[in-house]
């Protein structure tokens, strides 16, 4: 008989990520590029292996192809194991039908057979769209010490932001007294991080009951956690002190990339003993031209810089031609900024060419918001993309046909 695993992780990676707009038209949110050479899913996967959890189910649904290919057999994260490792788990397929995941709880419910293979005592449920480093093993030990059936990682947020999150109210021993999803008048500032540790038997009992409830939305935050609280179960809040960012919007994704910059960055990715792993194709070294200017920026392998790059994060294969300027921006893989073009306070998706003399966005201090340019576009020379706008295939077609871009 195979050796049991004390803990199994279930990573929810099926979200559409609609607030990332053009970036998630063709890929799932966890597959979005971050920090030049990473993808968002690298963070929970790296946290798992660094925490000693080597049995991980990745629950995919929306536009899963790129994410499935990226995760592959788990080798870059040391999760290519004969027993355990990482496995992508699409919605359950019965003989005559495919049952789409109806919510986060239903997604885990549909994969109880996967968890049962390892006979775990504990199940760690994770979101696939947050940037953070966390030792899940510490959280499991906290869970055991408290005798909890569910432990929820919480992050202290400013009171004015608390209504955006699920908020926990706790007693002096960190036991959860109440939980509200996006409350108008928060009782505390302890926000749920979407990281849970469950004792398996209790989790299964509530998942089965929830599945049988036709009124349920099949969601951990809306249904499972409130049901456990209402039944008087022992739920505890695990306080997390490190860096954590929900990158579900263009603004928050841009901010998290900017947190990598500066003399004392808020976020570092290669600390000793807690590396963030990723899958990357081999690229030649960066080339910085003799007259190029690069300041306070991340320049990834394969980039070629002849112009100016200031306070920006450039992914692999980006080309910035002479007299071009990239400032306060995030450029994904293989973007080309042609001669004399300017990209300011913007996010540009992969494989897009910014034509010569084009203008994308405005200086950050003047802009109405971040400009977002979709992937795979070839912007004509001298194109002007206003600040705070989204520009994709539809807008490019309108521009080329001489119609007004709306």
N, C-alpha and C positions, 0 to 999 in steps of 0.2 A: 504493500500500500504506500502511495506517495506521502511524503511528509506534509503535514498541514501547514498552512500559513496563518500566523496569528492575526495578521491584518491584510485586508485587500482594499485597494483604492478604486473608486468608480469616478471617472473624470467626465463631467458633463460637457460635451464639446459639439452639441448639435444645434446651437443657437444661430439664428439668421443674422443677428447683428445689424438690424435695420438702421440704427442711428449712426452707423459708419458709412451709410449710403453707398457711394460708388466703390468703396474698397471691398465690400462684401456682396457685390452683385453676382460674382462667379465663384466665390470661395467662402467657407465658413469662417466666422470671426476668429476662432483660435489659430487659424492659418495665416492671419495677417502679420506682415513683417513688423519687427520692432527692433530698435537700437542698432540698425545697420546690418546685423548678421544673424538675428534671431527671429523667431516667430513667437506669438503670444503663448502658444501651448508649451513651448520650451520650459516655461517657469514651473507650472505644476508637475510636469514630467521630471524635471531636474530635482525639484523638491522631494518627489517620491523616492528617487534612487538615493539621494543624499540622506534621506530619513530612514533608509533601510527597508523601504517597501518595494518589493520587486514583483508583485502581482497587480497589474493595473489594467482595468478595462476602460477604453476610450469610447464613449457613447456618441456616435455620430448620426447626423440626420440631414441637415440642410447642406447642399452642395458639398458632399463629402469627398469627392475624388482627390482634390489637391491635398486635403488633410490626411486621407488614408495613405497616399503615396509618400507624404512627408514623414509620417510616423513609421511606416514600413515595418520592419521586424524589431525596431527599438534599439538597434545597435548604437547609434550616437549617444544614447542615454544609459548605456550598459543595461538595457532591458531586453536583450535577446537571450532569453533563458529557455532551457529545455522544459523546466517546470516553473510556471509563472510567466514572468516577462510582461510585455505589453501586447494587448490585442484590441483592434478596433471592433466595435460592436454596433452594427447598424440595427434599425428596428427589426423586431422579430418577424420572421417569414414562416407562416404556416403553409400547409400544402396548397390551399386554395386562396390565400389572401396574405397581404402584408399589413401588419398592424403598426401604424406610425406612432411614435412617442407622443402621448397626449400632454405630457408635462414632465417636470424633473423627477417626481416620485414614480410616475408610470415607467419612465425610462429605466430606472433602477429595478423596479418590479419585474419588467420584462427580461431582465438579465440575472435573475436569481440563480439560474442553472450555472452561469459562469462563476458566480461567487461560491456556489456549493462545491465546485471542483476542488477548492482549496480549504474547505471547512474552517473558515476564519472565525475568530471570536469577535473581531471588530471590523467594521466597514467604515472607511474614510470616504466621504462624498465631497467632491471638489468641483469648483467652477473652472471652465477652461478659458476665462477671459480677464484674468487679473495678473498684474505684474507685482511680484513679491517673492521674498525668500522666507521659507518657514520650515521649521523642523516638526513634521507631523508626529514623529516619535515622542517628542515632549508632550504634545497634546494628548496622545494616547495614554501616556503615563499619568497625566493630570486626570483624564477620564477615569482610569482605573482607581486612582487614589480617592476620588470623590464618590466612587460607587455609582456613577451616573449611567443612565441608559442612553443619553444623548448629550454631547458637548458641542457647543457652537463657538467658533473663533470670533472674537469681537475686536473691533478697532475703534478707538476713540475719535470721533469726528467733531468739528465745530457745531455748536448748537444750531446755527443758521442753516447748516447743511443736513441736519439729522432727518428731516422729513423726506429726504430722497432715499432713505435706507430702511431696512427692517431693523427696528430698535428694540434692544433688550433692557428690561429693568431687573436689577439683581439685588440680592440681600448682601450682607457683609461677608458671606462665605462664597460669593460668586454664583449662588444658585439662582436660576432664572425665575423671577416672579411673574413676569408678563412679557409678551412679545407682540409688537404691532408692526405691520407692513406699511411703510411710508406714512407715519402718523402726522396729522396736521399740528398737533401739540405734543411733541415728544416728551416722555417722562425721563429720559436719560440721553446720553450721547454715545452709548455703546452700540455700534452698528454691526450687524451681521456681515461677515466676510464671505458668506456662502461656502464655508469650510466646516464640515460636520464630522464628528466621530460618533458612530452608533454601536451599541452592543447588538450583535447580529440578530439574536432571537427576538428581541423587542422590535427592532427595525422591521423584520419580516412580518410580525404580527400586525403592525400598523400599516404596512404596505398592502397586505392582503385585505384588511378592513377598508382601507381607502379605495382600493380598486373596486370593491363591491358597492361603493357609494356613488350612485348616479349623479348626485349633486356636486361631487368634488371636482376641483380643477386639476387634481393629481399633481399637486405642487408641494414641495417641502415647506416653503415659507408660508404658504397660504393654508395648507391643510394638515400636513403631518405634524409639524411643530405645535400648532395650536391644539391639535387633538391630544398630543402627549401632555401638554400643559393642563388641559381641561381634565385629564384623567389623573392628575397629581403625580405624574412620573418625575423622576429626578433629572432635571435638565440643568446643565451648568454652562457658564460663559468662560471661555478661555481667553484671557487678555493678551493681545498681540501688540508688541511695541515697535516693530521694525517698519520698513517702507512697505506700503501697500497702495495700489492704485487700480481702480476699476476703469479700464480703458474702453468703455462702451460707446464713447462719443468721439468725434473728430477732435474736439477741444482737449479732452482728457488724454487721448492718444498722443497728441502733439505735446502736451505738458509733460507726460511721462518721458518722452524722448528728450525733451529739454532738460529733464532732471539728471541726465547722464553727463551734462556739460558743466563747465566751470572748474575752478581750482579745487573746490570742495563739493563735488556732486552729491545730490541727495540719494542717488542710486548708483551703485557700482556692480559690475557683473562678473568679476573674476576674483572675488575674495578667496583667500586660502581656505581650503577645506569645504567650500560651498560654491562650487562652480556651476554656472548655468551652461548646460550642454546644448548643442544645436547640430542640425544636419546642413552642411554647406558644400557646394561644389568647389572644386579646386579652381582658384583664380590666380593670375599673376599678381605681384606686389603692386601697391599703389604707385602712381607716378605723379609727382608734383612738379610742374614746369618751372623753369628758371624765374619767370616773372609772375608766377601765381602768388596769390595771397590766401593763406588759410589761417583762420583764427578761431579758437574755442569751438572746435568742431570734431565730429567723429567721421573719419574717412576710412571706408572699408576696403578690403582687398579688391583689386581690379579697377579701382577708380582712376581716372585720368583728369588732372586738374590743370588748366591753363589760366583760368580766370580767378574770381574771388569767391571764397566760401567762408562765410562768417556766421558763427553761432548756429550751426546746422548739423544734421545727421544724414549722411549719405550712405546708402546701401551699396552692395557690390556692383561693379560695372558702370557706375555713373560717370558720365563725361561732362565736364564743364569747359567749354571752349573759351578762347581768349576774349577778353573784354566782356565776358558774361559774369553776372553776379547772382549768387545764391545766398540769401540772408534769412535767418530766423525760420528755416524751413526743414522739412523732412522729405527726402527723396528716396523712393524705393528702387529696386534693382533695375539696372540697365536704362535709366533715364538719361537722356542727352539734352543738355542746355546749350543751344547753338550760340554762335558768336554774337555778342552784343545784347543778348536776352537778359532779362532780370526776373528772378523768382524771389518774392519776399512774402514772409508770413503765410506759407502755403504747405500743403501736403500733396505730393505728386506720386501717383501709383506707377507700377512697374511698366517698362517697355514703352514709355511715352517720350516723344521728341518735342521739345519746346523750340519753335522756329526762331531763326535769327531775328534779333531786334524785338522779339515778343516781350510782353509785360504780363506777368502773373502776380496779382495781388498788389498791395501797397506796403510801405514801411509799417511795422507793427504798431507804432504809436499813432498812426493816422488811420489804420484800417478799421472797417466795420466788423471784421471777423476774418477767420482763416479761409483762404481760397483752397478748394479741393479740385484736383484734376485727376480724372480717371486714368486707367491703364490702357496701353496699346494704342494710344492716339498719336497722330502726326500733325501737330499744330502748325498751320502756315506761318510764314515769316510775318513779323509785326502784328501778330494776334494780340489783342488786349483782353485779358480775363479780369474782370473787376474784383475788388476785395470782397471777401465774405460770400463768394458764390461757389456753386458746384458746376463743374464743366465736364461732361462726359460725351459719349457717342452721339446722343441726340442733339446736344448743343453744337458739337462740331459739324454735324450734318447741316444744321440750320445755318451756321456761319458760312459753310462752303456753298450753300445754295443762295446766299445773299439775303436770307430771312433774318428777322430779329431773333436774337438769342434771349429766351425767357427762362 
